Amino acid sequence: MTKSARPTMRDVAGLAGVSLKSVSRVVNGDEPVTEALRARVIEAAKQLNYRPNVAANLRGRPGRPTIIGLLIQDVSNEFSASVFRAVEDVAIARKVQVLATNVDEDPERERQMVAALVARRVDGLIVVPAGADEAHLELEQRLGTPVVFADRPPSRLQADAVVSDNREGSRRGVRHLAAHGHRRIAFLGESNRLAPACQRFDGYVEALVELGVAVDERLVRRDLETEAAAREATIELLVDHRSPTAIFSAHNRLTIGAVRGLRDLGRHHEIALVGFDDFALADLLDPPVTVVAQDPGTIGRLAAELLFQRIEGNPAPPAEHVVPTTLISRGTGELPCQEEGPQTIPTVAPTVGL
């Protein structure tokens, strides 16, 4: 369905059996109308999935895109910020505006923000989804709005997606730790409902299996959402009698938490660490943090280019585009495996800096 198939006020008027002016009065609240008329118009609008164009004055070039929408998780995170910048660079080169909003891993907020962006008649959407329920995006796609997914693939919707090679990146990180003698490698991961988190855990498991190492569930901590949670998990792992000699952290936010926990225990020069995704100042810490770096700039750029191709009518079947990761050796991932010493439980106070 093309953009022209999106219902208009004229369509609502025809279905409701009222004049176009009457629909305008209800939609814009220009003049009072009877409750019966309002009910007829609202019911017709619901049946047609009609949404008012609240930004018609921004659209000055018929037939050409002028605005796209971007839903990211948290612009304060370096990954999200880099995706945003790359999308914006592509759009600005085409003289197109980007309306961006944070979703904060909240599926309900995502639905609300999609509705808000569509109400402004964006020409397309780039979405880093917060959940697996894509019904709201499926509706917009059927109504003619092109949708491209970034970082996280759709679970059911047929749409283009640009993602990192999460599974192979994790495998590479774990194999790197194993190359320095480690076999008891702990895992810190995000929510199981997120596709990248599951793929990174799968890569961790696959790497251990390849090494002939059984997965020890006591060394696995998933559903970690904050730095504080990762810090606590790291401390908990390291005071156990079967503590790991190395940690693989599957998100940059969790890696920072792991660094805090290691420093709190005074073991940041003993326990090896590889984190998935880079973060600011990782190379300036003591020791510098080894990471499996994503390429958010390429992810954002490619997502934007694909979206504009869809807006321009590209009929090719939707495809998933996988962007490779890069292992950056800096220091923590190269710490050799050390023999366990006596385990004591120190008193740990919250830290302010790294």
C-alpha positions, -999 to +999 in steps of 0.1 A: +000+000+000+014+034-009+013+066+012-017+078-008-037+049+006-036+065+041-072+076+049-080+113+047-107+135+063-126+132+030-127+094+035-139+098+071-166+122+059-178+097+033-180+069+057-197+090+084-222+105+059-213+141+069-196+170+053-158+175+051-163+207+072-180+187+099-151+163+101-127+193+103-147+207+132-145+174+151-108+168+144-096+203+150-121+215+176-127+247+156-164+250+164-188+231+187-206+201+173-234+179+186-224+147+205-242+126+179-221+141+151-189+138+171-197+101+178-203+094+141-170+110+130-150+093+157-164+059+149-157+064+112-121+075+120-116+044+141-128+021+113-105+037+088-075+040+112-075+077+104-050+100+122-050+138+117-021+154+101-008+177+128+023+188+108+009+195+074+025+229+075+060+213+077+056+194+045+065+217+016+076+193-012+048+170-024+061+136-034+095+140-016+103+130+019+106+158+044+105+142+079+115+107+092+110+094+127+137+077+148+129+057+180+160+049+200+164+035+235+185+061+253+204+089+236+226+092+267+241+059+258+270+061+233+256+035+210+222+052+207+238+086+203+260+073+175+231+057+157+211+090+159+240+110+146+245+086+116+208+087+107+207+125+110+238+129+088+222+108+060+189+127+064+204+162+064+223+154+032+188+149+017+174+180+033+151+158+055+144+164+092+147+137+119+122+136+147+139+114+174+126+101+207+138+079+235+119+047+243+138+037+275+131+000+270+094+006+275+071-011+250+041+011+260+062+043+255+072+029+221+036+025+210+028+061+222+058+076+204+050+057+172+015+072+173+029+107+180+054+105+151+028+091+127+004+119+136+031+142+123+030+124+090+066+112+090+076+096+058+092+066+074+103+052+107+136+038+120+130+018+152+152+003+178+123-018+194+117-022+231+097-053+229+085-081+206+049-069+201+050-052+167+012-049+160+013-011+162+041-010+136+024-036+114-006-013+112+015+017+102+033-004+076+000-015+061-011+021+060+020+029+039+047+040+063+080+023+056+097+008+087+133-002+092+146-018+123+181-010+138+201-030+163+173-054+170+154-074+144+116-077+142+102-109+156+072-111+132+070-081+110+084-083+075+108-053+074+144-044+067+167-047+097+204-037+104+220-055+133+254-063+147+269-098+144+261-104+181+266-141+182+300-141+165+311-111+185+305-129+217+322-161+205+352-140+196+353-123+230+351-156+249+376-173+227+400-144+234+397-150+271+402-187+266+434-180+246+448-165+278+441-196+298+406-189+312+379-216+315+358-203+343+343-173+324+313-156+339+286-140+318+268-107+325+238-100+302+207-079+297+170-090+296+162-123+279+134-106+260+159-086+238+172-104+207+208-091+209+210-102+246+199-137+236+223-138+206+252-127+228+244-153+254+242-179+226+276-169+214+290-173+249+276-208+252+287-218+217+323-207+224+324-227+257+311-257+239+337-254+212+363-252+240+349-283+256+339-264+287+306-271+304+284-241+310+283-234+347+250-217+355+265-204+387+287-181+366+258-167+345+239-135+355+212-123+330+184-097+332+208-071+344+195-036+335+218-011+352+255-005+361+246-009+398+231-044+391+262-054+371+284-042+399+265-062+425+265-093+403+303-090+398+309-088+435+286-117+442+304-138+416+338-130+429+332-138+466+318-172+457+341-202+464+339-211+427+345-176+414+354-170+378+389-160+365+373-139+337+341-121+329+324-115+296+300-086+298+274-084+270+266-046+271+287-015+277+265-004+306+271-037+323+308-036+315+311-003+334+293-019+363+317-049+362+347-025+362+333-008+393+328-042+411+363-053+402+379-021+415+358-023+447+373-057+454+408-046+443+409-073+417+408-053+385+444-064+377+436-101+384+402-109+368+402-107+330+373-088+314+360-084+278+330-062+272+306-062+242+304-027+228+329+001+234+324+031+258+341+064+265+374+064+283+376+026+282+412+030+268+422+053+297+413+031+326+438+010+346+440-015+330+424-004+297+392-024+289+393-049+260+360-048+240+341-063+212+333-031+194+301-026+174+298-001+145+268+020+154+277+046+127+274+020+100+242+006+116+226+041+116+238+051+082+227+018+065+193+019+083+187+055+070+198+046+035+175+016+034+146+037+047+150+063+020+151+035-006+118+022+007+103+057+007+114+060-029+096+028-038+123+000-037+102-032-042+129-057-031+120-082-004+129-071+032+163-083+043+185-084+075+218-067+071+245-079+096+274-055+105+306-071+117+321-064+151+358-058+160+378-071+189+400-043+204+427-057+227+436-032+254+446-049+286+418-064+307+411-092+282+447-102+281+452-107+319+464-143+323+444-169+343+456-169+380+453-196+406+425-190+431+436-176+465+417-177+498+382-161+493+373-134+517+342-112+517+354-075+519+332-046+530+323-028+498+312+008+496+296+024+466+321+041+442+317+075+426+341+072+397+359+045+378 
